[in-house]
Amino acid sequence: MGTSRSYANHTKMPRLFCNSNEDRSTAHFYTRDVVIDQPTLSAYALGCSILGGGGGGDTDIAVCFAAQALLTDGPVRVVTLDDLPDDGLVMPWCFVGAPTVFIEKLWNGDEGRRLVEDVEALTGRPVTALMTAEIGGQNGVLRLGWASRLGLPVVDADGMGRSFPLITQTKMHLLDVSATPIIVTDERANTLVLRTRTNEWAETLVRATVAAMGGRGATAMYLMTVAEARRAVIRGSVSRALRLGQAVQKAEHDRVTAIRAELGAIELISGRVVDVERRTSGAFVRGSVAIAELTAAPQMLRLEIQNENLVALRDGRVVASTPDVISVLDSQTAEAIGTERIRYGQRVSVIGFASDSVWRSARGLEVAGPRAFGYDFSYIPVEELHAAL
């Protein structure tokens, strides 16, 4: 059962693509000519880290892996779902676990191939394109390395438009797409297939599995046909990350201002990290961060974190909350600082901006609003909170 695939270095374009001398009346070809290669990788990774809202894992490590793959196996094409056949198979994937573990517990580089092979064996169909469950952080970048090695395109979409800690916090879940069967694998090639009655049970069992694997595991989930994916994913997230990173890199002076302009973001505070409380448990990183303005009588901002930055309180008053994105940026370089990397003494700017509109719907707030994380207050959009100050 399944299909065979060669994983040697690719010297020709991935399947489904049409070379200029092919008969375009019979071969399917893509209407877009967007690629991510070594020159554009750093911009794309920067965009992913900002959209992660503190989560998704450290992008610097992922860039090393992706850069090597792009060098040896070639650039990766970015395609829209409209470029693909209706019955094509889209494989969303992501690493699940605590970002603090991601720094020290690396992958072996073979997880992507193993997931694709197992999905194809399980479904009896070839994978048409890769998609990440979350665009934010490391998860948004790593798929480029795997796509390059496998000769597969990546879809200009993801499941969140940002990063969230739970696998149920995807647009696919909101639209009742089943997360299972889920394939989970680790760097030792331990592999499990999980089938659950609900997506909530999938989250519980996947979390327990990756905790047993040492705090991180690679997963393939929410397997969909292209036709199903067109209604169930957040489109344009790859090109958004690339556009955001390029805008930052082009800024001659104040890169934080460039980010705010590109995203319509609001600065919540600019100052210095004065306290960090962080702990890792149950494949999550949880805690809080205190940031003080550099003034004689500084105001304080406290961030509440669970893998991502979930709530920002200024002198005890909520100024931004999930599902809006809260990102901590280095004040000088504008590089995003993940929850696992933030430390005492860093000079930072904290910004808040709107996530995809699906998260502001009643169903989106039920799944990813403040109360979904145990906070006893209702969501108010960040721009409304800012206007009320």
C-alpha positions in Angstrom: 0.0 0.0 0.0 1.2 3.5 -0.7 3.4 5.0 -3.4 7.1 5.1 -4.0 9.1 8.3 -4.1 12.8 9.1 -4.8 14.4 11.4 -2.2 17.6 12.0 -4.0 18.7 15.5 -4.9 16.3 16.9 -7.4 17.7 18.2 -10.7 14.3 18.9 -12.2 11.2 20.7 -11.1 8.8 19.0 -8.7 6.0 16.9 -10.1 2.9 18.7 -11.2 5.0 21.6 -12.5 5.3 22.3 -16.2 8.6 23.1 -17.9 8.4 25.7 -20.7 8.8 23.1 -23.4 6.0 20.9 -22.1 2.5 20.8 -23.7 0.6 23.1 -21.4 -2.7 21.9 -22.9 -2.2 18.5 -21.1 0.1 19.3 -18.2 -1.1 21.1 -15.0 1.0 24.1 -14.3 1.0 26.8 -11.7 -0.1 30.3 -12.4 2.3 31.9 -9.9 6.0 32.2 -9.9 6.8 32.7 -6.3 9.8 30.9 -4.8 11.6 31.1 -1.5 15.4 30.6 -2.0 18.5 31.4 0.0 18.3 35.2 -0.7 14.7 35.5 0.5 14.9 32.9 3.4 16.0 35.4 6.0 13.2 37.8 5.2 10.6 35.1 5.3 12.0 33.8 8.7 11.9 37.2 10.2 8.2 37.6 9.2 7.4 34.2 10.7 9.0 35.1 14.0 7.0 38.3 14.2 3.7 36.6 13.4 4.4 33.9 16.0 3.6 36.2 18.9 6.4 34.7 20.9 5.7 31.1 19.9 6.3 28.5 17.2 9.9 27.9 18.2 13.2 29.7 17.5 13.7 30.5 13.8 17.5 30.8 13.9 17.9 27.1 14.2 15.3 26.4 11.5 17.0 28.8 9.1 20.2 26.8 9.3 18.4 23.6 8.3 16.4 25.3 5.6 19.4 27.1 4.1 21.3 23.9 3.7 18.4 22.2 2.0 17.8 25.2 -0.3 21.5 25.1 -1.2 21.7 21.4 -2.0 18.2 20.7 -3.3 17.0 24.0 -4.7 14.4 26.7 -4.0 10.8 26.0 -2.9 7.8 27.1 -4.9 4.9 28.7 -3.1 1.6 27.9 -4.7 -2.0 28.9 -4.0 -4.7 26.3 -3.5 -6.2 27.5 -6.7 -3.1 26.3 -8.5 -3.7 22.7 -7.4 -6.1 20.0 -8.5 -9.2 19.5 -6.4 -8.4 15.9 -5.4 -4.7 16.7 -4.5 -3.6 15.8 -0.9 -2.5 18.6 1.3 -0.4 17.6 4.3 -0.4 20.1 7.2 2.4 19.4 9.7 4.0 21.1 12.7 6.3 20.4 15.7 4.3 20.1 18.9 5.9 20.8 22.3 7.5 23.5 24.5 9.6 26.2 22.7 12.1 25.9 25.5 12.8 22.3 24.6 13.1 23.3 20.9 16.4 25.1 21.6 18.2 22.0 22.9 16.3 19.0 21.5 17.0 19.2 17.7 15.4 17.2 14.9 17.5 14.7 12.9 16.3 16.2 9.5 14.5 13.0 8.4 11.1 13.7 10.1 9.6 15.3 7.1 10.4 12.5 4.7 9.1 10.0 7.3 5.8 11.8 7.8 5.2 12.1 4.0 6.0 8.4 3.5 3.7 7.4 6.4 0.9 9.6 5.2 1.1 8.2 1.7 1.2 4.6 3.0 -1.8 5.4 5.3 -3.9 7.1 2.6 -2.7 5.3 -0.5 -2.3 8.7 -2.2 0.7 10.9 -3.0 1.1 14.2 -1.1 0.6 17.1 -3.5 1.8 19.9 -1.3 3.0 20.7 2.3 1.4 23.2 4.6 2.2 24.2 8.1 -0.4 24.2 10.9 1.0 27.5 12.1 3.0 30.1 10.2 4.6 31.5 13.3 8.2 30.8 14.4 10.2 27.7 13.6 7.2 25.8 12.3 6.7 28.3 9.5 10.4 27.9 8.4 11.2 24.2 8.8 8.8 23.1 6.1 10.9 24.8 3.5 13.8 22.5 4.2 11.6 19.4 4.0 9.8 20.7 0.9 13.1 21.4 -0.8 14.5 17.9 0.0 11.3 16.2 -1.1 10.7 18.2 -4.3 7.3 19.4 -3.1 5.7 22.8 -3.2 4.3 24.6 -0.2 0.9 26.1 0.0 0.5 29.9 0.6 -1.6 29.2 3.7 -1.6 27.8 7.2 -4.0 26.8 9.9 -3.7 29.8 12.3 -2.3 32.9 10.7 0.0 33.1 13.7 1.0 30.6 16.5 -1.2 29.1 19.2 -0.3 26.4 21.7 -3.0 23.9 21.0 -3.6 21.8 17.9 -7.3 22.5 18.2 -6.7 26.3 17.8 -6.8 26.1 14.0 -9.3 27.3 11.4 -9.6 23.6 10.3 -10.9 22.8 13.8 -13.3 25.7 13.7 -14.8 24.3 10.5 -15.1 20.8 11.9 -12.3 19.2 9.9 -11.0 16.1 11.7 -7.4 16.4 13.0 -7.0 12.6 12.8 -5.5 10.4 11.7 -2.4 12.1 13.2 1.1 10.7 12.7 3.6 11.7 15.4 7.3 11.0 15.1 10.5 12.0 16.8 14.3 12.3 16.1 14.7 8.6 17.1 12.2 7.5 14.4 9.6 6.5 17.0 6.3 6.8 15.1 2.7 6.5 16.2 -0.6 6.9 14.4 -3.5 8.3 16.5 -7.2 8.2 15.8 -9.5 9.9 18.1 -13.2 10.6 18.5 -12.7 14.4 18.8 -10.0 16.9 18.1 -9.9 17.7 21.8 -9.0 14.1 22.5 -6.3 14.4 19.7 -4.8 17.4 21.5 -4.7 15.5 24.8 -3.1 12.4 23.4 -0.7 14.2 21.1 0.5 16.3 24.0 1.0 13.3 26.2 2.9 11.5 23.4 5.3 14.4 22.7 5.9 14.8 26.5 6.9 11.1 26.6 9.2 11.8 23.5 11.1 14.4 25.5 9.0 17.5 25.0 8.8 17.7 21.2 7.5 15.7 18.3 6.8 16.3 14.6 3.2 15.7 13.5 1.1 15.4 10.3 -2.5 16.3 11.0 -5.7 17.6 9.4 -5.0 15.8 6.1 -7.3 17.4 3.5 -7.9 17.4 -0.2 -7.2 20.7 -1.9 -11.0 21.2 -2.3 -11.5 20.8 1.5 -8.5 23.0 2.3 -9.8 25.9 0.2 -12.6 26.6 2.7 -10.7 25.5 5.9 -7.3 27.3 6.0 -6.0 30.8 6.3 -4.7 31.9 2.9 -1.8 34.1 2.0 0.1 33.6 5.2 3.4 32.6 3.5 3.4 35.6 1.2 2.4 37.8 4.2 5.4 36.6 6.2 7.8 37.2 3.3 6.3 40.6 2.6 6.6 41.6 6.3 10.3 40.5 6.5 11.2 42.3 3.3 9.6 45.5 4.5 11.7 45.3 7.7 14.9 44.6 5.9 14.3 47.6 3.6 13.8 50.0 6.5 16.8 52.3 6.7 16.4 53.4 10.3 13.6 52.5 12.6 12.7 48.9 11.9 10.1 48.7 14.7 8.2 51.5 13.1 8.4 49.7 9.7 6.8 46.6 11.3 4.1 48.7 12.9 3.3 50.3 9.6 3.2 47.0 7.7 0.9 45.3 10.3 -1.1 48.2 11.5 0.3 47.3 14.9 0.2 49.3 18.2 3.2 49.8 20.4 2.2 48.6 23.9 5.5 49.6 25.6 9.1 50.3 24.9 11.5 49.5 27.7 13.7 47.0 29.5 12.9 43.4 30.7 13.1 43.5 34.5 11.7 40.1 35.5 11.1 36.7 33.9 9.3 33.8 35.4 9.3 30.8 33.2 8.7 27.0 33.7 8.3 24.1 31.3 5.7 21.4 32.1 3.4 19.2 30.1 5.0 20.1 26.8 4.2 23.8 27.4 6.3 26.8 28.6 4.3 29.0 31.0 5.1 32.1 33.0 5.2 35.9 32.9 7.5 38.7 31.9 7.7 42.2 33.3 8.9 45.1 31.2 9.5 48.7 32.5 9.7 51.9 30.6 13.0 53.7 30.7 11.7 56.8 32.5 12.0 58.3 35.9 8.5 57.1 36.8 8.2 54.0 34.6 4.9 52.2 33.8 5.1 48.5 33.8 3.8 45.9 31.3 3.3 42.3 32.3 3.0 39.5 29.7 1.3 36.3 30.5 2.7 33.4 28.4 1.8 29.8 27.5 4.2 29.1 24.6 2.9 32.4 23.1 2.3 35.8 24.6 -1.4 35.6 25.6 -2.1 38.7 27.6 -0.5 42.1 28.1 -1.4 44.2 31.2 -0.1 47.7 31.6 -0.2 48.7 35.3 -2.7 45.9 35.8 -5.0 47.0 32.9 -5.4 44.7 29.9 -4.1 46.4 26.8 -4.0 43.4 24.5 -5.0 39.7 24.6 -5.4 36.6 22.6 -6.4 36.0 19.9 -4.7 39.2 18.8 -0.9 38.8 18.3 1.5 40.2 20.9 5.1 40.2 19.8 8.2 41.3 21.7 10.8 42.9 19.4 14.5 43.8 20.0 14.4 47.6 20.1 17.5 48.0 17.9 17.3 45.1 15.4 13.5 44.6 15.4 14.0 40.8 15.6 11.2 39.0 17.4 12.1 37.4 20.7 10.4 34.2 21.5 9.1 33.3 25.0 11.9 30.8 25.4 14.6 33.5 24.6 13.4 36.5 26.5 15.7 37.4 29.5 16.4 40.0 32.1 17.9 43.3 30.8 16.8 43.1 27.1 15.7 46.4 25.5 12.5 45.6 23.8 9.4 47.1 22.1 6.2 45.2 22.5 3.5 45.5 19.8 0.0 44.2 19.4 -1.9 43.7 16.2 -5.0 41.9 14.9 -4.9 38.2 14.0 -7.0 36.8 11.2 -10.6 37.8 11.4 -11.7 34.2 11.9 -10.4 34.4 15.5 -12.6 37.4 16.2 -15.7 35.4 15.4 -17.8 33.9 18.2 -16.5 30.4 17.4 -12.9 31.7 17.2 -13.1 33.4 20.6 -14.6 30.3 22.1 -11.5 28.3 21.0 -8.8 30.9 21.4 -10.1 33.9 23.3 -9.0 34.9 26.8 -11.6 32.6 28.5 -10.3 29.6 26.5 -7.0 30.0 28.5 -8.7 30.5 31.9 -8.7 34.3 32.0 -11.8 35.8 33.6 -12.4 38.7 31.1 -13.9 39.1 27.7 -12.0 39.9 24.6 -11.7 43.4 23.3 -9.8 44.1 20.1 -6.4 45.7 20.7 -7.2 48.8 18.6 -10.3 49.4 20.8 -8.3 49.0 24.0 -5.7 51.4 22.7 -8.3 54.0 21.7 -9.8 53.8 25.2 -6.4 54.7 26.9 
